[in-house]
Amino acid sequence: MKHIIIIGGGVAGLGAAYKIRRAKSEGYEVEFTLFEKDNRLGGKIQTEIVPDPFEMGNFIVDGGPDCFLTEKPACHRIARLTGIFDDELPTDDSRKRTWILSRGKLHEMPDGVMMFAPTKLIPFATTGLFSWGGKIRMAMDLLIPPKKLAPGEFNDETLESFVVRRMGRECLDRLAEPLVGGIHASDPAQMSLAATFPRLLEMEQNYGSLLKAFIAVRRKVEEMRRKYPIKPGEKRRTFFTSFVNGMQQLTDSMADAAGRERMRTGVFVTSIQRISKGGWHVLLSDGSSMDGDAIIVATESWTAEPLLRPLDGAIADALAAIPTSSSATISIAFNENEVGFDLNAFGVLCPLVENRALMAATYSSTKWPGRAPKEKVLLRGFVGGPHNQEILKHSDEELVQIVLDEFRDILGLNPFAKPLFYRVFRWHLGMPQYTLGHLERVELIENRCAQIPGLALAGGSYRGVGVPNCIESGEKAVSKIFREWEIDLAEDHIEEKRYY
Ligand SMILES: Cc1cc2nc3c(=O)[nH]c(=O)nc-3n(C[C@H](O)[C@H](O)[C@H](O)COP(=O)(O)OP(=O)(O)OC[C@H]3O[C@@H](n4cnc5c(N)ncnc54)[C@H](O)[C@@H]3O)c2cc1C
């Protein structure tokens, strides 16, 4: 029996564990042991179910991710395999509106905006979000020629330089930074497009204009929806998807399906060593140790770095060069009749140029049906990010007060609305920053790992922070080891379809 040690019980580590379990079910002689530092599994995916103080039902509070991108297949596939597909939860698009704070006032995001490109003329022309000068500059994207690339030149630039070059500074400040940078909690002046949104670079090269490219994408999506309409009884597909019991339903189902008896929580790996006869030896924080035939390091890059330093200095240096930023989410519950503002929206984005403590707010109980009992409301504030690490020095109570003040000032929350409860989730160094040079660093890590039999890395620090990307990274880590052992899984030959 071959034994793989997995370090880290986030969604990437669980993705690896579950794949090994599936291989075992196919008859392969493989087993795993997973170690997780925290007392719970799931890593950044954490849902708390809070009973309503008046026993009217439950609040479902997601502390980390509250959804995944519907078009990416990995979460759907896992949900089908583990039997929770029927619990996938689309957003309530009858109430879909996003507000953007601009010059101190809330403006509705114009209909037809894709990423940061307006694809519908009238909503764009009539929005108060941009000045006329800004709108004209954005429309100039239709005329500006694409970046000239020398033959074989690697195409990359920061989000800031790309958007300013094509659509102007106002588009960056008022739309692209909060929408695109915000997803990664990243600084647009540092963020590598090749590592985060390579499609934008391709679109410029293929269409010569982002506006033309996004109009084509919108038409394609509309056509696909016409071609494959939702069948009777089938669930609506919305841009984002979650689960009825919150995102942790996904990681819980993965842990159950992979086998919790093979997972140890509350213990961390302090060092890993290669054994001269082949295989690996890990030391654990409780003083014990374990041997394995292979090892998957599915931790954050900054915790992987000291583990890998004695093994390969170049990998460790590349890991150390991946910056991270910290953030926190603050969820606060209210009585609906007390909040005093229109709840028919998914949330508010606060661009950096507005200089607010709040980066974004989600109206969780509007966006996701069932997140709060009837006549109750759940709101979530997001703070931190690379430009405001200082805010995280505040205590939980202070953070709640800051977010309440921001809700009052920005959303129009009634100053007399009394919070029913709050939950603060802190994510210390929780967001990897894909800065320029990120892909080269990841390639170096992968190339060097390829030379070390039985070692693979996985997680959101490398090729995508999204939950589906992390699942795939865990699965790919297993595939790397299986290839070395000449294990060929049937499932690896099934092509996954994207969802529209
Ligand atoms: C606030 C926030 C909101 C987000 N929102 C979204 C969203 O809406 N949609 C989306 O798709 N993505 C979102 N993301 C990103 C996504 O949640 C993460 O990229 C993903 O969950 C990371 O999974 P992972 O398994 O790679 O890492 P983690 O979840 O960080 O898991 C790594 C685990 O390794 C453990 N560990 C570390 N060192 C050791 C050791 N030495 N021994 C044992 N265990 C160790 C850690 O305790 C941790 O549990 C969000 C992230 C944050 C922080």
The ligand as a Gaussian input file, in Angstrom:
#p B3LYP/6-31G(d) Opt

LIG

0 1
 C      -11.871000      36.511000       3.120000
 C      -11.735000      35.641000       1.923000
 C      -12.761000      35.585000       0.995000
 C      -12.650000      34.767000      -0.132000
 N      -13.694000      34.701000      -0.995000
 C      -13.663000      33.812000      -2.002000
 C      -14.827000      33.567000      -2.786000
 O      -15.900000      34.157000      -2.543000
 N      -14.748000      32.645000      -3.782000
 C      -13.599000      31.940000      -4.030000
 O      -13.586000      31.114000      -4.950000
 N      -12.477000      32.140000      -3.281000
 C      -12.494000      33.041000      -2.274000
 N      -11.398000      33.189000      -1.467000
 C      -10.184000      32.415000      -1.756000
 C      -10.293000      30.959000      -1.260000
 O      -11.063000      30.906000      -0.092000
 C       -8.921000      30.398000      -0.947000
 O       -8.037000      30.621000      -2.023000
 C       -8.978000      28.888000      -0.679000
 O       -9.969000      28.565000       0.270000
 C       -7.605000      28.425000      -0.215000
 O       -7.633000      27.038000      -0.008000
 P       -6.286000      26.244000       0.296000
 O       -6.647000      24.860000       0.624000
 O       -5.307000      26.494000      -0.776000
 O       -5.654000      26.978000       1.572000
 P       -6.176000      27.135000       3.047000
 O       -7.645000      27.151000       3.111000
 O       -5.417000      28.289000       3.594000
 O       -5.688000      25.787000       3.746000
 C       -4.347000      25.574000       4.108000
 C       -4.376000      24.839000       5.436000
 O       -3.057000      24.421000       5.772000
 C       -2.961000      24.444000       7.189000
 N       -1.536000      24.425000       7.548000
 C       -0.615000      25.400000       7.342000
 N        0.603000      24.994000       7.748000
 C        0.446000      23.734000       8.227000
 C        1.347000      22.774000       8.782000
 N        2.657000      23.028000       8.926000
 N        0.843000      21.566000       9.178000
 C       -0.489000      21.282000       9.036000
 N       -1.371000      22.169000       8.520000
 C       -0.908000      23.363000       8.108000
 C       -3.672000      25.717000       7.562000
 O       -4.074000      25.714000       8.921000
 C       -4.853000      25.720000       6.577000
 O       -6.022000      25.164000       7.148000
 C      -11.472000      34.004000      -0.338000
 C      -10.423000      34.068000       0.585000
 C      -10.550000      34.857000       1.709000
 C       -9.425000      34.902000       2.709000

